[in-house]
Amino acid sequence: MKKYDVIIIGAGIAGMTAGIYAVRAGKSVLVLESTVQGGQIINTLNIENWPGDLGISGADLSQKIYAQATKLGVQFEFEEVVAIKDATGPAAAFPPFSSSSMGVPQAASPVGSFNGFIIQTDEAEYACQNVILAVGTEPRKLSEKQAKDAGKRPISYCATCDGALYKGKPVVVVGSGNTAKHEMKYLENIASKVYHIHHDDPIPEDAEAVFVAIGRVPNTEFLKGFVDLDSQGYIIAGEDCKTSREGVFAIGDCRTKSVRQLVTAASDGATAVSAL
Amino acid sequence: MELLDFYADWCGPCQMLKPTLEEFEKAHPEIKVKRVNIDEEEDLASQYRVSSIPCLVVLKDGKEVAREVGVMPLKKLEKLVAKAGE
């Protein structure tokens, strides 16, 4: 089994920045990512609030940071994490998918006794001393009722990705926040009609595609019982990024915090590494 | 076997998939990868009922045997194609 000082789960901006800081601090670092580097930002066409670039695409920014991290010695494996356990603990060190464990303090290892962690992916197992969770968020899915209502019609969580496929056709946007407003504005230039409904409304019959913008949820289902989560599923950790479990840090959008931006994600990456 | 890659220039995830597809092409020269720009080839996109991109369609003897929407790592792409070829 390969061993690392630090394993980072998630190759978004937070995770890749943590990787850069950790290798520069002399650590051996593996970043595990289930899809592609960059995280949520790859869907953004033009970023204007990342210092150093007035107008860069999320895809280009992600590739730049990835190239930088790789060059500095960060290793990446594109595998999906299925379980994390204490290196010394039994095979199932924590009960996964138990909603009752949410927010309840778990039997974390006593301070000073932890021997690191074993991370199991769909391909392999890795050992490490510290884990940095940078798992990000994903779009909140359509309610069961509305999904049923949508039937076989395509459901999209990204108007800038899929909008152009509905040129001159009626579509509907579900949601009431800022993202929904942006999606509507974007689609108004493409679609023949843009309906706007809320998360309880029936889906208009003639809409050919359903664009969903009803917020985001953290990708923390697999961490229930391993670290404390808040009622929304965010990993409870302060500005020092320390979680309820010794040796485990949470950074970026998956952490309880008030500002979720590229720069605060990057900032968490540096903070967590300095606390290792 | 053939792999259709439905993409658009303005689609970020499609750009992220590009290097993966290039790697795939190098490792599997026996499989033809055809890139389909949905803005230029609208007919082909609607013929294959592409509703979300990036969309990869695997063809065997010209017939669709698998499809996957969204960006994915090389290992997953190889598994998708290998399974479809069985």
Interface residues (C-beta under 8 A of the other chain):
Chain A: E33 S34 T35 V36 Q37 G38 I42 N43 T44 L45 S57 G58 A59 D60 S62 Q63 F78 E79 E123 P154 S156 T160 C161 D162 A164 L165 A209
Chain B: A8 W10 C11 G12 P13 Q15 M16 L17 T20 I38 D39 A45 V50 S51 S52 I53 G70 V71 M72 P73 L74 K75 K76
